[in-house]
Amino acid sequence: MKSTYESALRELALEDERLMVLTAENRASIRGLPAVLGSRFIDTGITEQTMIGLAAGLALRGRIPVAHALAAFLTMRPFEFIRTDVGLPALPVKLVGSVPGVMSEANGPTHQALEDVGLMRGIPNMRVFCPADLQDLAIGLPHVIRDPAPWYIRYVDRPTVFEHDPNFRIGAAEVVTDGNDVAILVYGALFREAHQAANLLAADGLSVRLLNLRTIEPIDRDAVIESAKRTRLLVLVEDHFSTGGLPSIVGELLLEERLTARTLTIGFGRRWFTPGLLDDVLRVEQLTPADLAARIRRALETPSHA
């Protein structure tokens, strides 16, 4: 499974000679590409700003640069470069941020990307793809690479636990299950836990609507609005700060539509998580499937006026 992304990217690069792969000394997921791509693979070293400037220049010359770095450093160190050199001219640069959110696991706050989605979606013209796992990433990657817009891809290195819909559309959520009691909106690494939590709730007799949002920018407005209208509780699950994350995104959308919805936010609010191995992080932060299901049950049992 770990070769899925590299294989998909290699195939796209062999199909289109305009595609170039860049990295700021972050080769974990693309180790086999230098031998295949030759001069179309460039490692700038630990120089994220230089890499973004190079990517913008290559894009201006008709290339499709796919740039890799740790998510925390890719989105923050060269932020002005991304905003001004990539977002403003809407160049087809694709940014791939590795170990975002809880995938950073044992690393401390300096390496935890919990604001990356908020930062990237705040740049005009920038689009954001947050796959649930490696299979979801491989399904969506061709669409993102071929789209003329700049993209930020939140790379998630987790095996699939669900056979994803291959009919990927930019701006369309994947409706995993449908229901009327509760709607769970999730993206990225916590899809696995949300999916298992939905199964636990369904076993209790609840009707659960589970959405894998896939692209956060553009978001599936219709799916979110339908979820808010049809269910008793809208649950927002993410490994990101609430500011700039799903509460901000969904809140903006509901405000525009003049809608209200009872919501439960499950994320990191305005704090970093306790470092540890992934399973320990999920347990300590109460993000395991059992924890998610319990939190949702409590919210459903609490009177709406409380």
N, C-alpha and C positions, 0 to 999 in steps of 0.2 A: 504493500500500500504506500510506503514512503516514496516510491519512485513515480507515483501517479502524476504529481505536479510536474516533475522534471520531464517525464515522458510526454505529457500534453504540451508543455512549452517547446520541447525539442521538435515535435511534429509540426507545430505552428511555425517555428523558425525555418524548418526545411521547406515548408510550403510557401513562405513569403520571405524573400531575401532582404526586405526592408527591416525585419525584426532584428533588434540587437539586444543582448542581455548584458546588463551592467550590475555590478555589486560593489558595496563598500566593505569588502572583506567579510562577506556573509554568504558563504557557499554551501551551507549545510544541505539545502534542498536542491542544489543545481551543480553538484560536484562533477557530473559527467559531461556537462555542456561545453567546457573549453575545448575538449578534444574534438567535438563535433562542429562547433561554430568557428573555431579559429579566431580570426581578427574581429569577428562579430561578438566576441565575449571580452569584456573589459572589466578589470578589477582595479578600482581607483585607490584601494586601501581604505583606511578609516578616515574618509574625507567625504561625508555625506553632502556638504554644500558643493564641493567640486563635482560630485557625481550628478547632482541635479542640474548644475550649470551645463555639464557635458550633455546630459539627456536633452535639455532644451535646445542646445545647439544642433544635436543630431536630428531632433524632430523638425527643426527649421529646414534641414537639408533633405527632408522626405523620409526619414527613418521612423521606426516605431520602437522607441527604447523601453525596455522593461527593467526597472531599477529595483535592486534588493538591498535591504538593510534591516536592522532590528527596528521594530515599529516605534519604540520610544524615541530613537535617534533619527529615524527617517522622517517623522512628522514634526519634530520639534527643532532639531539643530538647523535644518535648512528651510524652516517654515517660510521665511520671506522669499527665498528663492523659488519655492513651490508656488507661492501666491502670485509673485510678480512675473516670473519667467515661464511658468507652466499654466497657471490658472488664468491669468489675465489674457494671454493670447490664445487660450484654449488649445494647447498643443497636445497631440496624442501620446503623451508620456504615461506609462503605467507604473505605479509605485506599489511595490509588494513589501508589506511590513510583517516581519516574522515575530514570533512569540508575543503577540498582543494579549492584553487582558490576563486571564488566569493562566494562559500558556507560558507566561513568564515564571510561573510557580515559585521556585526557590530564590529568585532574585528579589531584591528590595525595591523601594519606591523609585530609585533612580532609573531602574530598568523596566518598570511596570508601565505599559501604555494603556492608561485608563481614560485618556482624554483624546485619543487619536481620531476617533470617529467625529467628535465634536469639532476638532480643529479642521479636519479635511472637508467635512460637509459645509463648513462656514466659508469656504473659498468658492466664489462664483465660478461656474463651468465645471467644477470638480465633481466627479461621481464616485460613489463608494459601494464596493462589493464586499459583503461579509459572509462568506460561505460557511456552512455548518460543519464541514469535514472535508477530507481529501476528495471524496467522490463528488461532492457538491462543487468544490473548487474546479475539478476537472471538467465538469459539465458546463459551468459558467464561463470558464477562461476563454474559449474561442470567441464568445460574444463580446467580452470585455476588450480583448486584444483588437478585434476588428472594428470596434466602435471608435469613431474619430475623436471622441472626447478624452480628456485626461481622467484617469481613474486611480483611486487608492484601493488596494486589495488587502484585506485583513487576513493574512495567511494563517490557516488553522491546520495543524499537523495532528489530526485525530482520525482514526479509522471510522468508517461509517457504521451506524447501527440501524440505518433505515435506507431502503432503496429509493433514492431520490428521483423525482420526475425529470426525465431528460429533456422535456420541453421547456427549456429555460427562456424567459423573456426578461429583458431589462425593465425594471420597474414593476415586475409582477411577483407577488409572494407565492410560495408553495403552500397550498392548503393540505396539510398532512392528515388532519382529521377535522370533521365538521360537527358543530354542536351549538346548543343554545343557552347552556347554563353559564359557562365560563369560556373566555377566549384568552389563550396564552400566545403572546407575541414575543418571538425570540429570534436572535441571529447569532451566528458564530459558534464559539466553542461550547456554550451552554445548551445548544440544541439537544445534545444527547440527554442531559439531565431533564430538560423540559419535556422531551418526548417520553421518557420513562415516567415522569411525574404525571403526565396526561394519561398514561395507561393505568396508573394507580388510582387516579380520580375516576376514570371510566369504570374500573372494577368496583368502585363504591356506588355506581349507578348515576354518576354525573355525566352530563352531555358536554363534551369538551371540544372546542374549536382550537386547533393548534396551527399557527402560522409560522413557517420558516421564512422570514422576510427577505432573505437573500440580498437584495440591493436596498441599502438604507437611503441612498440618494441616487436616483429617484426612488421614493418609497411607493408602495402600492396603496394609493389613497383609497380606492374603492374597497379593498379588503379590510383596511383599518376602520373605515366608516361603517361598513357592514358589521364588523365585530362589535363596535361600540353600540350600535343600534339593537343588535339581536341578543346580546348576552347580558347577564346580571353583573358580571365582573370582568374587567379588562386587566389582564396581568401582563406586566412588562418585565421581561427577564433579559438581563445583559451583564457582561463583565466589563463595565464601563462606569465612569462617573455619571450621575443623573444629569448634571449640567451638560448640555450638549448631546446627551444620549437620548434614549427612547422617551423619557418623560418630556423632554424639550420638543422632540420631533412630533410625537403624538399630540402633545398639548397645543403646539402651533396649528396642527391640522384640525383638531377639534374646534379651536377658536375660530379658524377661518370658516368652518362649516356651521358655526353657532350651535355646537352640540356639547352636551355634558355626558360624562360616563363615570361610573364608579371604578376606580383603578387601584391596583396594588402594584407598587414598584419594588422590584427585587434586583438589586445591583449594589453599587458601592457608595452611593450617596456622594459625599465629599471627602472620602478617606481612601487610603491605599489598603491593600489586604495584607494579612500576615503571611510572610514567605514560608514556603514548605513544598513538599512534593504535591503534585496536583490533587491526588486523592485526599491528602491532609488539608489542603487549602479549601477544597469543596466542603469537607466536614466542618472545619473550624468556622467557615463563613456561612454555614447553613445553606449550602447550594446543592446538596445531594438530592436525588429524586425524592426520597422520603421527606427531606426537609421542605422542598418546594411544595409537595403535595400537602403537607401539614400546614404550611403558611397560607396556602390558597383555601384550604378547608376552614381555617380560623377566620379568614376574611369573609368568606361566604356566610359563616354563622354569626358574624357580628352585625347588628342592626345598622342599616345605612345611615341613620341619624346619629350614631354614636361617635 
